[in-house]
């Protein structure tokens, strides 16, 4: 029995009418995908298999594979995901049942019609949407095959349960964190939502300095236009929270808000206020703000590239809640993917370059650096 499939562009009101029926986050919305399209990340689509009562919806960005950096110009495309935690969502989907198999076959047929050779998506740690496709996936270490996705565990993320009473949530912090926050508050640190983004210039400076201090990959140094476009696209679902002391901005974070989940998206603390724990105070105040707005979870994210590094350790002081962060990827046209990967390798060899990682997907898009150059921390996807 065939299954119906609908392809919705991000300009269609149908996009959010489907998304709102399922557990979701801001990363699944049409507005966030229009923002990604505006940043030249790809053409957004929401593919929906099924009916209003039972469906699987897969948001993605369609990208042309152009002739650059060693790749021959082609008419092929690939499908990727927005930055953040998207992945498939659905209603009435039972992993491993016949409906899911039919939906997956319909998706693969759609992607072939769009001349897609590979598909990649980040998955949502709190929604655990990897479970929807897990029965369809290859076992770990298996060779990639057409139409069969592969799940990869990158690490864990941290969230705070906002259903706890404010005092109970604070007591669940590690003792040293509670002491740091109390010290910062006694010193006069206070937080507020900057509705007019008056402190945006301060935020951008603090954010870039935080990325530099943490030796982040250059891809994390988002320009001012990125945040300005994000604010315009998401409107009431994006906020700027600022922690200050005596008129000076001590820490700031861009916050994304959905129906149940608040994301501490991108932010940092000013160097001169680190000894007062300014970013720690900010995150505690973000927790209280989120509780007041009736949210269920505050997601702090994980370490760099999903690793259990010092950033992950910092976030771990706020909560014992852990969530697996996975990505899903597969080759729709394995032979074409391999041809392009070989082209990329030959180009790198002739230019004295090497890939930043042998685990990057798709490998034909792996960033190249001068041979022997140290690579800053960043995700291998």
Secondary structure, DSSP 8 states (H G I E B T S, - for coil): ----EEEEETTSTHHHHHHTTS---GGGSHHHHHHHHHTTS-EEEEEEEE-SSSEEEEEEEEEE--S-TT----S-EEEE--SSS---EEES--TTSHHHHHHHHHHHHHHHHTTEEEEEEE--TTTTTHHHHGGGSB-TT---BTTB-EEEEEEEEEEEETTS-HHHHHHTS-HHHHHHHHHHHHHT-EEEE-TT-TTHHHHHHHHHHHHHHTTB-GGG---HHHHHHHHHHHGGGEEEEEEEETTEEEEEEEEEE-SSEEEEEEEEE-GGGGGGTHHHHHHHHHHHHHHHTT-SEEEEEESGGG--SHHHHHHHTT-SEEEEEEEEEEESSHHHHHHHHHHHHHHHHHHTEEES-SS-SSGGG--EEETT----B----
